[in-house]
Amino acid sequence: MPVTINQLIQSKQQGRQIVVLTAYDFAIAELLDRAGVDIILVGDSLAMVALGYETTLPVTLDEMIHHAKAVRRGVKEALVVVDLPFLSYQESPQQAMHSAGRVLKETGAQAVKLEGGNPAIAQTVSQLTLAGIPVMGHVGLTPQSVHQLGYRKQGKTAEASERILGEAIALQDAGAFAIVLEHIPADLAAQISQKLAIPTIGIGAGPDCDGQVLVINDLLGLSVRLPPFAKAYTNLRETITEAVQNYAMEVREGKFPE
Ligand code: KIV
């Protein structure tokens, strides 16, 4: 049965952890879906891990849609959420509506994610949800603001943690169905998770969120550098290198094809 937003809210109420992973193509999406992941996020981390950019900023809405279509074709059960990329929603609620509308219409994904929780973003979330577009929020370290924030942990002072808590509440009030909490202190994430009725999905935010998300390349050991809060569950860099070296050797030695 396909995962629904209502089920995710129930998961929080029943204390069932929500499992989220990113995917950027058909093959990986199909595997994650078969493995029973609840939410597959076509993150704008696509820019860095699949397209080789230094930051998430360069990826375009057209590129996000192109990859999201491939992901969606591989998924039967999981809820597919697509990141709205940098400057595809910040200009105005109208711009956000146009971008989110394209994502839902052209990819078949069920929801969009956008970063930040200031009053302008909350207003945008409110307009999108009023139009029937499910929105996932994202506060704490927001990579689209890398040139302001760097990749440092956020919410370390009382003032900053108060602000992040306020943003999370504003996003919930605006109609967001879940919120990613990225790279913030575990006690702040626990406090936000307790205050909100909607699920929080943590990444570098400790164990007391309502679910966890990882970038799939990090989990698979494909990333050259792992963020401090990520965990590799296998080492595909090694596995792939070895397989390719074996293939090259057999071709050069005339052993393949037999
Ligand atoms: O773009 C992304 O992959 C994300 C996750 C890290 C939450 O936003």
Boltz pocket constraint, residues with backbone or C-beta under 6 A from the ligand:
constraints:
  - pocket:
      binder: B
      contacts: [[A, 22], [A, 41], [A, 42], [A, 43], [A, 44], [A, 45], [A, 46], [A, 83], [A, 138], [A, 180], [A, 203], [A, 213], [A, 214], [A, 215]]
      max_distance: 6.0
